[in-house]
Amino acid sequence: MPSAQPVSIRSRPREFSNFGGDSNLSERNTVKLLEPVLTALGVRFWRLETEGDLAGVAEAFSYADKERRSAVLIVGAPTGWN
């Protein structure tokens, strides 16, 4: 999927009852179907669930810039500014 704007950032809605759990077990279709749809479309994605996943942010931007393709950062962790 070529894109003039190579990076899309998408926040995945997470319910508190499944926080930190497998998104495939979610009762919400927007959560459960996001990754399979991206895979079917051939769009690479990275998950941001823990502090250890932060390197994926730079990797997603780098991939999108270098390949001139869409990349999705799925934000499942609660985020905020200190």
C-alpha positions in Angstrom: 0.0 0.0 0.0 2.1 3.0 -1.2 1.3 6.1 0.7 2.3 9.7 0.4 2.2 9.8 4.2 4.2 6.7 5.1 3.4 6.3 8.8 0.0 5.8 10.4 -0.3 5.7 14.1 -3.3 3.9 15.4 -4.3 3.6 19.0 -5.9 0.3 19.8 -8.8 0.5 22.1 -8.2 -1.9 25.0 -10.8 -2.8 27.6 -9.7 -3.0 31.2 -10.9 -6.6 31.6 -8.3 -7.7 29.0 -5.5 -5.2 29.7 -2.2 -6.8 28.9 -3.9 -9.9 27.5 -4.0 -11.4 24.1 -5.9 -9.1 21.7 -7.3 -12.1 19.9 -9.3 -12.9 23.1 -10.9 -9.5 23.2 -14.7 -9.2 23.0 -14.3 -6.0 20.9 -14.1 -6.5 17.1 -12.0 -3.4 16.6 -9.4 -4.9 18.9 -9.7 -8.5 17.7 -9.7 -7.8 14.0 -7.1 -5.1 13.7 -4.0 -7.3 13.3 -5.6 -9.9 11.0 -6.8 -7.1 8.7 -3.4 -5.4 8.6 -1.8 -8.7 7.8 -4.3 -9.4 5.0 -3.6 -6.0 3.6 0.2 -6.6 3.7 0.8 -3.7 6.1 3.6 -4.1 8.7 2.8 -3.3 12.2 4.5 -3.0 15.6 2.9 -3.3 19.0 3.5 -0.9 21.9 2.4 -2.7 25.0 5.4 -2.3 27.4 8.4 -0.1 27.9 10.4 -2.8 26.1 8.4 -2.2 22.9 9.5 1.5 22.6 12.2 0.6 20.1 9.4 -0.4 17.7 8.4 3.3 17.4 11.7 4.2 15.8 11.7 1.0 13.8 8.2 1.7 12.4 9.1 5.2 11.3 12.4 4.1 9.8 10.7 1.3 7.9 8.0 3.6 6.5 10.6 6.2 5.5 13.0 3.8 3.9 10.4 1.6 2.1 8.0 4.5 1.4 5.2 2.2 2.7 2.6 2.5 5.4 3.5 1.2 8.9 1.2 1.0 11.8 2.1 1.4 15.5 -0.6 -0.3 17.6 -0.7 1.4 20.9 -2.2 -0.9 23.5 -0.4 0.5 26.5 -1.8 3.4 28.4 0.1 6.5 27.4 0.3 10.0 28.9 2.6 12.8 29.6 4.4 13.2 32.9 
